[in-house]
Amino acid sequence: MKNKENKDIVKKIEEVLDTVRPYLMMDGGNLDFIKYEDGYAYVKLKGACEHCALSNETIETFVFETLKNEIPEIKGVINDTL
């Protein structure tokens, strides 16, 4: 049952991230979804977002809040860029 739940959450994470990407792309960036584990989504920033001084703020506020609003199981987002 846990594996099915994780697959459903991963699918939903990918759907929500697809709504986030256009905003990042407007600033020359993007992100990749790496994995979902123990309630945390791991993402990797790309392009201009990768080395931006506001990258952690982007992850903590924009990406996390967007995911949390749609997926209550999400405990946080880990920036796996480094």
FENDALIN-V724066 format. One record per residue. N is the residue number from 0. SS is DSSP state (A for helix, B for strand, O for the rest). NEAR is the number of other ideal C-beta (glycine too) atoms within 8 Angstrom. D_FIRST is the distance of its C-alpha to the first C-alpha in Angstrom with 2 decimals. Layout:
n:N ss:SS near:NEAR d_first:D_FIRST
n:N ss:SS near:NEAR d_first:D_FIRST
This chain:
n:0 ss:O near:4 d_first:0.00
n:1 ss:A near:5 d_first:3.82
n:2 ss:A near:6 d_first:5.47
n:3 ss:A near:7 d_first:5.25
n:4 ss:A near:8 d_first:6.30
n:5 ss:A near:9 d_first:8.71
n:6 ss:A near:8 d_first:10.02
n:7 ss:A near:8 d_first:10.77
n:8 ss:A near:12 d_first:12.45
n:9 ss:A near:9 d_first:14.32
n:10 ss:A near:8 d_first:15.58
n:11 ss:A near:10 d_first:16.77
n:12 ss:A near:14 d_first:18.39
n:13 ss:A near:9 d_first:20.22
n:14 ss:A near:8 d_first:21.42
n:15 ss:A near:12 d_first:22.72
n:16 ss:A near:13 d_first:24.37
n:17 ss:A near:7 d_first:26.12
n:18 ss:A near:8 d_first:27.83
n:19 ss:A near:12 d_first:28.90
n:20 ss:A near:10 d_first:30.36
n:21 ss:A near:7 d_first:33.46
n:22 ss:A near:8 d_first:34.64
n:23 ss:A near:14 d_first:34.40
n:24 ss:A near:9 d_first:36.13
n:25 ss:A near:6 d_first:39.00
n:26 ss:O near:9 d_first:39.81
n:27 ss:O near:7 d_first:39.49
n:28 ss:B near:13 d_first:36.05
n:29 ss:B near:10 d_first:32.46
n:30 ss:B near:14 d_first:29.15
n:31 ss:B near:7 d_first:26.46
n:32 ss:B near:10 d_first:22.79
n:33 ss:B near:7 d_first:22.01
n:34 ss:B near:6 d_first:18.43
n:35 ss:B near:9 d_first:15.90
n:36 ss:B near:6 d_first:15.30
n:37 ss:O near:4 d_first:14.90
n:38 ss:O near:7 d_first:15.57
n:39 ss:B near:11 d_first:18.52
n:40 ss:B near:12 d_first:19.51
n:41 ss:B near:12 d_first:22.05
n:42 ss:B near:16 d_first:24.82
n:43 ss:B near:10 d_first:28.17
n:44 ss:B near:16 d_first:31.18
n:45 ss:B near:9 d_first:33.64
n:46 ss:B near:9 d_first:37.20
n:47 ss:O near:8 d_first:39.19
n:48 ss:O near:15 d_first:36.21
n:49 ss:O near:10 d_first:35.73
n:50 ss:O near:5 d_first:38.93
n:51 ss:O near:11 d_first:39.48
n:52 ss:O near:3 d_first:40.52
n:53 ss:O near:6 d_first:38.18
n:54 ss:A near:13 d_first:35.04
n:55 ss:A near:7 d_first:33.40
n:56 ss:A near:8 d_first:34.34
n:57 ss:A near:13 d_first:32.87
n:58 ss:A near:13 d_first:29.52
n:59 ss:A near:8 d_first:29.59
n:60 ss:A near:8 d_first:30.92
n:61 ss:A near:10 d_first:30.47
n:62 ss:A near:14 d_first:27.24
n:63 ss:A near:12 d_first:25.36
n:64 ss:A near:8 d_first:26.68
n:65 ss:A near:11 d_first:25.88
n:66 ss:A near:14 d_first:22.23
n:67 ss:A near:9 d_first:21.98
n:68 ss:A near:5 d_first:23.57
n:69 ss:A near:7 d_first:20.96
n:70 ss:O near:10 d_first:17.78
n:71 ss:O near:4 d_first:17.98
n:72 ss:O near:6 d_first:15.26
n:73 ss:O near:14 d_first:17.79
n:74 ss:O near:6 d_first:19.84
n:75 ss:B near:8 d_first:22.29
n:76 ss:B near:13 d_first:23.45
n:77 ss:B near:8 d_first:24.88
n:78 ss:B near:11 d_first:27.92
n:79 ss:O near:8 d_first:27.60
n:80 ss:O near:8 d_first:30.99
n:81 ss:O near:3 d_first:33.01
